[in-house]
Amino acid sequence: MTGPDMLRLADGRTLGHRSFGAADGPVVVNCHGGLVCGLDVAPFDAVARDLGLRIVSPDRPGLGASTPAPGRTTADWAADVGELLDAVGADRAFVLGWSMGGQYALACAARLPDRIAGTAVVAGCRPLDDEGTFRELNAMDRRLTLLARHHPHVAATTFRALGGIARHTPAAWAHLTLRAAQPTEASTLEALPDPGIASAAATALEGGDGMVEEYRAWARPWGFDPADVTGPVTFWHGDADDLVPPAWSATLAQAVPRGCLAAVAGAGHFLGYTHTEEILRELTGVTG
């Protein structure tokens, strides 16, 4: 697989991004999940090609091929995506966000209302600057967030160690990932083509410092309100998700004026990989 394309942003930073699926189809911007980079949707390539869609998947600042933006907020991401849409020649696009990426997809919808035709959030999180919500977060992400906030050097070492596992022993990383998956998802995740989740994690965790800022950023105030999102948003969530409470998507769907909840019985956190075609069809309206 070739390396990422590089976009020089107006403020001098670099945004790394990759494209999957059809070269000239309607654009879907992917906002990747946590502990990974824009490679997380590489397994969507064949489905996107069959549907005639082009998935453009950038790395957030400080991860993968993208340079850092210290102190960034969720809302800041929309400006980067706006420049990316200009660079790929897309006046309008759809946006998809999984897990930690869900709030970044909402930021694009809130700040770029004339350019985002529709949004899909899969297993997304509520604002974590609310202490009550933060306490509902799963224990692993809660610990990593607190470590990044209060002991960034220790957090960076931890992330580097995790990246080493993903890079050098991908089978061990896959085993760790499968522990968080529902049994019905495990066979799908095991069959993902390379590059899979381990490659996306290894790339994102290299160096460790970028992931420290990623965890600090996701718990800062978003910089916009869910009610600011005026376009259509579907919140997908498996009712067996053990990492992000399904009730969070129900709450967000009520907060967004045109929000809709798609609850999937028996699905867990990796719903995007087991229901890829369904999610992309609903988001874009393609019927082919």
C-alpha positions in Angstrom: 0.0 0.0 0.0 1.3 3.5 -0.8 1.9 6.1 1.8 -0.5 8.9 2.7 -1.0 12.0 0.6 0.2 15.2 2.3 -1.7 18.5 2.4 0.0 21.7 3.5 -2.6 23.6 5.6 -2.9 27.4 5.6 -1.3 27.6 9.1 1.7 25.7 7.9 0.8 22.3 9.4 0.7 19.1 7.4 -2.4 16.9 7.1 -1.8 13.3 6.1 -4.8 11.6 4.4 -5.6 8.5 2.4 -8.4 7.6 -0.1 -10.2 4.3 -0.3 -12.9 3.1 -2.6 -13.8 4.7 -6.0 -11.5 7.4 -7.2 -14.2 9.7 -8.5 -17.3 8.9 -6.4 -19.1 11.0 -3.9 -16.8 11.9 -1.0 -17.2 10.5 2.5 -14.7 12.1 5.0 -13.8 9.6 7.8 -13.0 10.8 11.3 -11.1 7.8 12.7 -11.6 6.2 16.1 -9.4 6.3 19.2 -5.9 4.6 19.4 -5.9 4.5 15.6 -5.3 6.8 12.6 -7.0 7.2 9.2 -6.0 3.7 8.3 -8.9 2.4 10.4 -11.2 2.4 7.3 -8.8 0.6 5.0 -10.9 -2.5 5.4 -13.9 -0.5 3.9 -12.1 -0.2 0.6 -13.9 -3.0 -1.3 -17.3 -2.0 0.0 -16.8 1.6 -0.9 -15.6 0.7 -4.4 -18.7 -1.5 -4.9 -20.9 1.4 -3.9 -19.0 3.9 -6.0 -17.9 6.0 -3.0 -14.6 7.7 -2.2 -13.6 7.6 1.4 -11.1 10.3 2.3 -9.6 9.5 5.7 -7.2 12.1 7.3 -5.1 11.6 10.4 -5.9 14.0 13.2 -3.1 16.4 14.3 -0.1 14.7 15.9 -1.1 11.2 14.7 0.2 9.3 11.7 1.4 11.7 9.0 -0.3 14.8 10.5 1.7 17.4 12.4 0.6 18.4 15.9 -1.7 21.2 16.9 -1.2 21.7 20.7 -4.3 22.8 22.7 -6.6 21.9 19.8 -10.4 21.5 20.4 -12.9 19.2 18.6 -14.3 22.2 16.8 -10.9 23.1 15.3 -11.0 20.0 13.2 -13.7 21.4 10.9 -11.3 24.0 9.5 -8.8 21.2 8.6 -11.5 19.2 6.9 -12.7 22.3 5.0 -9.2 22.7 3.5 -9.1 19.0 2.8 -12.4 19.2 0.8 -10.9 22.0 -1.2 -7.8 20.0 -1.9 -9.7 17.0 -3.2 -12.2 19.1 -5.2 -15.3 18.3 -3.2 -17.8 21.1 -2.8 -20.0 18.8 -0.7 -19.3 15.6 1.2 -20.7 13.2 3.8 -18.9 12.7 7.1 -18.5 9.5 9.2 -17.1 9.3 12.7 -16.5 6.2 14.8 -16.1 6.2 18.6 -13.6 9.0 19.5 -14.1 10.3 16.0 -17.8 10.8 16.4 -17.5 14.3 18.0 -15.1 15.3 15.1 -17.8 14.3 12.6 -20.3 16.4 14.5 -17.8 19.3 14.5 -17.7 19.2 10.7 -21.5 19.2 10.4 -21.8 22.1 12.9 -19.1 24.3 11.4 -19.4 23.4 7.7 -23.2 23.2 7.3 -23.1 24.2 3.6 -20.6 21.5 2.7 -21.7 18.5 4.8 -24.7 16.7 3.2 -25.1 14.1 5.9 -23.4 12.7 9.0 -23.1 9.2 10.5 -21.8 8.8 14.0 -21.0 5.2 15.1 -20.7 4.5 18.8 -19.9 8.1 19.5 -19.3 9.8 22.8 -21.1 12.6 24.6 -19.0 15.7 25.7 -16.5 14.4 28.4 -15.9 17.7 30.1 -19.1 16.9 32.0 -17.9 15.0 35.1 -21.0 12.8 35.3 -20.5 11.7 31.8 -16.8 11.1 32.3 -17.5 8.8 35.2 -19.7 6.7 32.8 -16.7 6.1 30.5 -15.1 2.7 30.4 -12.3 2.1 32.9 -9.5 1.9 30.2 -10.3 5.1 28.5 -10.9 6.9 31.8 -7.5 5.8 33.0 -5.7 6.8 29.8 -7.4 10.2 29.7 -6.4 10.9 33.3 -2.9 9.8 32.7 -2.6 12.0 29.6 -4.0 14.9 31.6 -1.9 14.6 34.7 1.1 12.5 33.8 1.8 13.1 30.0 5.3 11.6 30.0 4.1 8.4 31.6 1.1 8.4 29.2 3.5 8.8 26.2 5.6 5.8 27.4 2.4 3.8 27.8 1.2 4.7 24.3 4.6 3.9 22.8 4.5 0.4 24.5 1.1 -0.2 23.1 2.3 0.9 19.6 5.1 -1.6 19.9 2.7 -4.4 20.5 0.6 -3.4 17.6 3.6 -3.1 15.3 5.7 -6.1 16.3 3.1 -8.6 17.5 -0.1 -7.7 15.6 -1.7 -11.0 16.6 -1.3 -10.0 20.3 -2.9 -6.6 19.5 -5.7 -8.4 17.6 -6.3 -10.5 20.7 -6.5 -7.4 22.9 -9.0 -5.9 20.4 -11.1 -9.0 20.3 -11.5 -8.9 24.1 -13.6 -5.8 23.6 -15.6 -7.2 20.7 -18.8 -9.1 20.9 -18.6 -12.8 19.8 -20.7 -12.0 16.7 -18.0 -9.4 15.8 -14.9 -11.4 16.4 -15.0 -13.4 13.2 -15.5 -10.3 11.1 -12.5 -8.5 12.8 -10.3 -11.6 12.4 -11.1 -11.7 8.7 -10.2 -8.0 8.1 -7.8 -7.6 5.2 -4.4 -5.9 5.8 -3.9 -3.1 6.7 -6.2 -3.8 9.6 -6.7 -2.3 13.0 -3.2 -3.3 14.2 -1.6 -1.3 11.4 -3.8 1.7 12.2 -2.9 1.5 15.8 0.8 1.0 15.2 0.9 4.1 13.0 -1.1 6.3 15.4 0.8 5.3 18.5 4.3 5.8 17.2 6.2 8.2 19.4 3.3 8.4 21.9 3.1 12.2 22.3 0.5 12.6 19.6 -1.9 10.2 21.3 -1.3 12.0 24.6 -2.7 15.2 23.0 -5.5 13.2 21.3 -6.7 12.0 24.7 -6.4 15.4 26.2 -8.3 17.0 23.3 -11.3 14.6 23.4 -12.1 15.5 27.0 -11.9 19.3 26.5 -15.0 21.3 25.8 -16.0 20.7 22.2 -16.3 24.3 21.2 -19.8 23.9 19.8 -23.1 22.5 21.0 -24.8 19.4 19.5 -27.8 21.6 18.9 -25.6 23.6 16.4 -25.7 20.7 14.0 -28.6 21.5 11.7 -28.1 18.8 9.1 -29.2 15.1 9.2 -27.3 12.9 11.6 -27.8 9.1 12.2 -26.3 7.9 15.5 -25.5 4.2 15.1 -25.0 2.2 18.3 -25.0 -1.5 19.2 -27.0 -2.3 22.3 -24.2 -4.7 23.5 -21.4 -2.0 23.3 -19.2 -2.5 26.4 -16.9 0.5 25.7 -19.3 3.4 25.0 -22.7 3.4 26.7 -25.5 3.0 24.1 -27.5 5.6 26.0 -25.0 8.2 25.0 -26.1 8.0 21.3 -29.8 8.1 22.3 -29.1 11.3 24.2 -27.2 12.9 21.3 -29.9 11.9 18.9 -32.3 13.9 21.0 -30.0 16.9 21.2 -29.3 17.2 17.5 -32.3 18.8 15.7 -32.3 16.3 12.9 -30.8 13.5 14.8 -31.9 9.9 14.4 -31.0 6.8 16.4 -30.2 3.5 14.7 -29.9 1.0 17.6 -28.6 -2.4 16.4 -29.5 -5.4 18.5 -26.6 -7.7 19.5 -23.9 -5.4 18.0 -21.0 -4.1 20.0 -18.4 -1.3 19.7 -17.1 -2.6 16.3 -20.5 -2.1 14.6 -18.8 -0.2 11.8 -17.0 -3.2 10.6 -19.9 -5.6 10.8 -22.5 -3.2 9.2 -20.2 -1.2 6.8 -22.4 -1.4 3.7 -25.6 -0.6 5.7 -24.1 2.4 7.3 -22.6 3.8 4.1 -25.8 3.3 2.1 -27.9 5.0 4.8 -25.4 7.9 5.0 -25.1 8.6 1.3 -28.4 7.3 -0.2 -26.6 5.2 -2.8 -28.6 2.3 -4.1 -26.2 0.7 -6.5 
